[in-house]
Amino acid sequence: MITLIKKKSLVVALISSFVISLVLVMTLIGYAVYLELKDEELKQSYNIMLEKVNARVYSKYIEIARLSAAIEPSGALKGQPVVEGILRNRGYRDILDIILRVKFLDQDGAIMYEVIFHPQEPALGSSILTQVAIPYLSEASKTQIRPEGSLPFKRILAGCPPEILSGLKNDRPSGKSTLRWSGRLDYDVLSVTF
C-alpha cells in the first residue's frame, strides 16, 4: 500500500513538475514576444519623434510658394476644391517624405479648416487614403525633392466645410465668381524624412 501511495505521489509530482515547467517556458516565450513587440513600438515612436524634430529643425529650409485654394476649373479634378502650391527645398538634404498642414484662417487669424497631406503623392483620391500605407504603391509614387529643387503639388480638399466652399465660390462685386479662397492660408511642416 505504501508503494502504491509512493507511485501515485511520484506521478503527481512528475505531472506537477511538467505543468510548472510548461507554464515557465510559456511565460518566458510570452515575455520574449512582449519584449520584441515593445522594441518595435519603441522604434516606431523614436522614428515618429525623429521626423517631428527633423520638421522643426529643417522647416526653415522649406518654402511653399504660390499657396492657394480654388475650385479646379478643368482636368480630372474639375469642380473639386483643391489646395495647390510649389514646395521648395532650400536646404542641403534630399527630402524623401514630407507631411504638410495647410490652415484656412479667418480675418481674426482663427483656424477655420485644416488639411494634412503628403505633397509628393498624387492629387487624386481622398485625404483618408493618403494616410494608408500600401508598401508597393506608396514608395513608388513619392518623388524625392533634392536640395534647391522644387515640386508643384495639388491636393483635393476632402470633407471641405461649407464655409470654405462658399468662400471659394465667392462672388465679386462685379458679379463674377472668383473660385479662389480670398482668406489667408498658412502652413506647417509636421514631418520630414530624409
C-alpha positions, 0 to 999 in steps of 0.5 A: 500500500505504501508503494502504491501511495509512493507511485501515485505521489511520484506521478503527481509530482512528475505531472506537477513538475511538467505543468510548472515547467510548461507554464515557465517556458510559456511565460518566458516565450510570452515575455520574449514576444512582449519584449520584441513587440515593445522594441518595435513600438519603441522604434516606431515612436523614436522614428515618429519623434525623429521626423517631428524634430527633423520638421522643426529643425529643417522647416526653415529650409522649406518654402511653399510658394504660390499657396492657394485654394480654388475650385479646379476649373478643368482636368480630372479634378474639375469642380473639386476644391483643391489646395495647390502650391510649389514646395521648395527645398532650400536646404542641403538634404534630399527630402524623401517624405514630407507631411504638410498642414495647410490652415484656412484662417479667418480675418481674426487669424482663427483656424477655420479648416485644416488639411494634412497631406503628403505633397509628393503623392498624387492629387487624386483620391481622398485625404483618408487614403493618403494616410494608408500605407500600401508598401508597393504603391506608396514608395513608388509614387513619392518623388524625392525633392533634392536640395534647391529643387522644387515640386508643384503639388495639388491636393483635393480638399476632402470633407471641405466645410461649407464655409470654405466652399462658399468662400471659394465660390465667392462672388465679386462685386462685379458679379463674377465668381472668383473660385479662389479662397480670398482668406489667408492660408498658412502652413506647417511642416509636421514631418520630414524624412530624409 
